């Protein structure tokens, strides 16, 4: 599903984001990426849909090279990859349904989407996506009237309306309270399980990684230092990932 072939990323200031990454993420996995700030988690995630260009190597999604794709090829690959951000990335003044419909822009002409001309089946697909995250009743409410957790559910629904085969989530619960954090993680896990959507999530909190992942990848200074199951992710393993014993605030997800 997602293949990293000797991937390295060096930024213009000389900072190494990723170093010689070789791994495969299989279809239907729920992978959590953990590590200190600056370990390369966001670089790893954003390189999959080429929001970040790598310096060398190759990344393939469904057997197609993201690294070498251009123009319409890249647009078609990205159509299969939904992105969920910490800051939600919604148009706050637009209604929920309009934000979810933006997941369909890759299927229509720029002219049509600029005018907001979406066919009836797109609207129905978007309403079904909102139902999956239990906020269909908010479809015609302005997005800035929603709570943070509800806004994140809208961004998940947008990825579902996109009919993405891969969902990338970059610290999706970092700004949420403990209860809402669990609700959003349950949504992502249920969607992964029920729809077999490959899901890759960057998380800071270790207990969430252990609870929700089927596989945990630990990054340190741009290198993979752990790759295993939640059961194998012991405190000792996390000490290796973090370069020191883990702290209480890193262990307890959503702790206030």
Secondary structure as GFF3:
##gff-version 3
##sequence-region A 1 256
A	DSSP	beta_strand	2	10	.	.	.	ID=ss1
A	DSSP	beta_strand	16	25	.	.	.	ID=ss2
A	DSSP	beta_strand	30	34	.	.	.	ID=ss3
A	DSSP	alpha_helix	41	48	.	.	.	ID=ss4
A	DSSP	beta_strand	56	61	.	.	.	ID=ss5
A	DSSP	beta_strand	64	65	.	.	.	ID=ss6
A	DSSP	alpha_helix	72	79	.	.	.	ID=ss7
A	DSSP	beta_strand	81	85	.	.	.	ID=ss8
A	DSSP	alpha_helix	96	101	.	.	.	ID=ss9
A	DSSP	three_ten_helix	102	107	.	.	.	ID=ss10
A	DSSP	alpha_helix	110	114	.	.	.	ID=ss11
A	DSSP	alpha_helix	120	132	.	.	.	ID=ss12
A	DSSP	three_ten_helix	136	138	.	.	.	ID=ss13
A	DSSP	three_ten_helix	143	145	.	.	.	ID=ss14
A	DSSP	alpha_helix	148	161	.	.	.	ID=ss15
A	DSSP	beta_strand	166	170	.	.	.	ID=ss16
A	DSSP	alpha_helix	178	195	.	.	.	ID=ss17
A	DSSP	beta_strand	198	202	.	.	.	ID=ss18
A	DSSP	alpha_helix	206	212	.	.	.	ID=ss19
A	DSSP	beta_strand	215	220	.	.	.	ID=ss20
A	DSSP	beta_strand	223	228	.	.	.	ID=ss21
A	DSSP	three_ten_helix	230	232	.	.	.	ID=ss22
A	DSSP	alpha_helix	235	242	.	.	.	ID=ss23
A	DSSP	alpha_helix	248	251	.	.	.	ID=ss24
###
